[in-house]
Amino acid sequence: MTRDEIVRWCQEYLANLLDVTPESIDPDADFDRLGLDSPLAVSLLIEIEEHYGVDLPPEELFENPTLNAVGKYVHEHVRQDVA
C-alpha cells in the first residue's frame, strides 16, 4: 500500500461525509479549510485505525493538518507495524 493509496482512501471517506466529490478534496489543504470539524476529524481517526490498524492520536492532526501529511504518517506506521 502506498501513501497515495492511503490519501485517496481518506479523500473518498471525507467526500462521503462532506457530500462532495473525492476530487474536490485538496490533499494539501488544511483540515479547517476543508470544513473538517472536531467530530469529523475524530471519525476519520477511528476509520483510519479500523481500516489500517494505525492509531493516529488527535494531536497528530494538529501536527499533520493535511491529508498528504496524514497519509505519510499512516504509511510510515503501517510499515513499522509490519516490520
C-alpha positions in Angstrom: 0.0 0.0 0.0 1.4 3.4 -1.0 1.0 6.8 0.7 -1.1 7.9 -2.4 -3.5 5.0 -1.9 -4.0 6.0 1.7 -4.6 9.6 0.8 -7.1 8.5 -1.9 -8.9 6.4 0.6 -9.1 9.4 3.0 -10.4 11.6 0.2 -13.1 9.1 -0.6 -14.0 8.8 3.1 -14.2 12.5 3.7 -16.0 13.1 0.4 -18.7 10.8 1.6 -19.0 12.6 4.9 -19.0 16.1 3.4 -21.2 15.1 0.4 -18.7 16.3 -2.2 -16.6 14.5 -4.9 -13.3 13.0 -3.8 -11.5 15.1 -6.5 -12.7 18.3 -4.8 -10.8 17.5 -1.6 -7.3 19.0 -1.9 -4.9 16.7 -0.1 -2.7 19.7 0.6 -5.4 21.8 2.1 -5.6 22.3 5.9 -8.4 20.4 7.5 -10.1 23.6 8.7 -10.1 24.8 5.0 -11.8 21.6 4.1 -14.5 22.1 6.7 -13.3 19.3 8.9 -14.6 20.0 12.4 -13.7 18.0 15.5 -16.4 15.3 15.2 -15.4 14.7 11.6 -11.8 14.6 12.5 -12.4 12.0 15.2 -14.5 10.0 12.8 -11.6 10.0 10.3 -9.2 8.9 13.1 -11.4 6.0 14.1 -11.8 4.9 10.5 -8.1 5.0 9.9 -7.5 2.9 12.9 -10.1 0.3 11.8 -9.1 0.3 8.2 -5.3 0.4 8.5 -4.7 -0.7 12.1 -2.8 2.5 12.8 -3.6 4.5 16.0 -3.5 8.2 14.9 -3.6 10.3 18.0 -5.7 13.5 17.7 -2.7 15.7 18.3 -1.2 14.3 15.1 -3.9 16.1 13.2 -2.7 19.4 14.6 0.9 18.5 13.6 -0.2 17.0 10.3 -3.2 19.0 9.2 -3.5 17.8 5.6 -4.4 14.5 4.0 -1.0 14.2 2.5 0.6 14.6 5.9 -1.8 12.1 7.4 -1.2 9.7 4.5 2.6 9.9 5.1 2.1 9.3 8.9 -0.1 6.3 8.3 2.1 4.9 5.6 5.2 5.1 7.9 3.4 3.5 10.8 1.8 0.7 8.8 5.3 -0.3 7.6 6.7 -0.1 11.1 3.9 -2.3 12.5 4.5 -4.9 9.8 8.3 -4.9 10.3 
